[in-house]
Amino acid sequence: MVRLNSKELLKKLRQIVLFTKICDRQFSIPHCYRPLHVKTSNMTKPNRSFSLLLTISLSACSVPLTASLPKQSLESRDTVEIRLQAKTNPEQGVNKITPSIMEKAKFVIEQRINSLGLSGVSVFVSANNQLVIQIPNLKDLTQAKRVIGTTAQLDFRKQKKGTENELRARMQIYQAATIERETLKTSNDKKAIDDNEAEYRKSVEALKGIFERTGLTGNMVKDAGVSQMGNGSNAWQIALAFDDRGGDLFANITGELGGTGRALGFFLDDKLISSPSVGLEFQGKGITGGRAVITGNFTLETSNELASQIRSGALPVPFEIVEIIDCRKSQIQKSDRCK
């Protein structure tokens, strides 16, 4: 315990008196204690009553002061608010959203936001299993939606035996549906959009159908980075480093696939993003060293986003963006909820 002499005690007393006056005047807190009648003429011995009064005075004022601070509007903070809804995932054995799931999701979102270099961001759990993210001074809303709204559940699957000649054809159908899907984003033809969406979903399921799970997932990846592919290409790739268990699994899987013509599928949120084949030289022994590379049509931006999501970890359950309140100053029309 720190002991104060009479002069120091008197100084502390004056500070508390000033603090309680400010507290009472600015925040209308009637229960701030006022130590106005403490005598300081005889304080050579430790004064326990003053110590108790000092403690009560500080604690009584500090709690209501924090709780009563005026809340700033989203508009005054030039902020975008994104609201995410958690969804159960029966396929993964998640039939109920628990508080621990929401807390883990909050942590993952915070890690992803940090990777974007944004500051002043608030992430909190709301009612009805929702996460609320408030981002001030946001420049690229599209990028934020991609990074925040993607579950990023990565897993590695092996192509089934007897389907060696089916992958190319199914991939072509999927790619055609994907290109048309992007084109129709600016269209008002509802029938064409609905037809394409049905074809797109069908092609995604068709690709999934020729792969089987291996037990190797993104949870076993300890690091992920990006590098540019050679030959002066503008394409980028994601380099993965597995933990010990993941490295052993990866070696076993690639040893089984080596030289067979069957692919190793890299799936992100149940969608095939890369499907390299494993060379004959790895047959039996597999690719050792605990490292792998994901290739595809990645730009520097999208490869960095995926690497960041892998490093941060997957969200424990899927989340859906259910509301965006854009209160940035650049927006002409704003929601009433911005105020």
NORBELFEN-V236366 format. One record per run of one state. SS is the DSSP state (~ for helix, > for strand, _ for the rest). FROM is the first residue (numbers start at 1). LEN is the number of residues. If there is no record, write none. Layout:
# NORBELFEN-V236366
ss=SS from=FROM len=LEN
ss=SS from=FROM len=LEN
This chain:
# NORBELFEN-V236366
ss=_ from=1 len=5
ss=~ from=6 len=22
ss=_ from=28 len=20
ss=~ from=48 len=20
ss=_ from=68 len=11
ss=> from=79 len=8
ss=_ from=87 len=2
ss=> from=89 len=1
ss=~ from=90 len=3
ss=_ from=93 len=1
ss=> from=94 len=1
ss=_ from=95 len=4
ss=~ from=99 len=17
ss=_ from=116 len=6
ss=> from=122 len=5
ss=_ from=127 len=3
ss=> from=130 len=7
ss=_ from=137 len=4
ss=~ from=141 len=9
ss=_ from=150 len=4
ss=> from=154 len=6
ss=_ from=160 len=7
ss=~ from=167 len=20
ss=_ from=187 len=3
ss=~ from=190 len=19
ss=_ from=209 len=2
ss=> from=211 len=7
ss=~ from=218 len=3
ss=> from=221 len=8
ss=_ from=229 len=7
ss=> from=236 len=7
ss=_ from=243 len=1
ss=~ from=244 len=14
ss=_ from=258 len=5
ss=> from=263 len=6
ss=_ from=269 len=2
ss=> from=271 len=7
ss=_ from=278 len=2
ss=~ from=280 len=3
ss=_ from=283 len=8
ss=> from=291 len=8
ss=_ from=299 len=1
ss=~ from=300 len=13
ss=_ from=313 len=6
ss=> from=319 len=8
ss=_ from=327 len=9
ss=~ from=336 len=3
ss=_ from=339 len=1
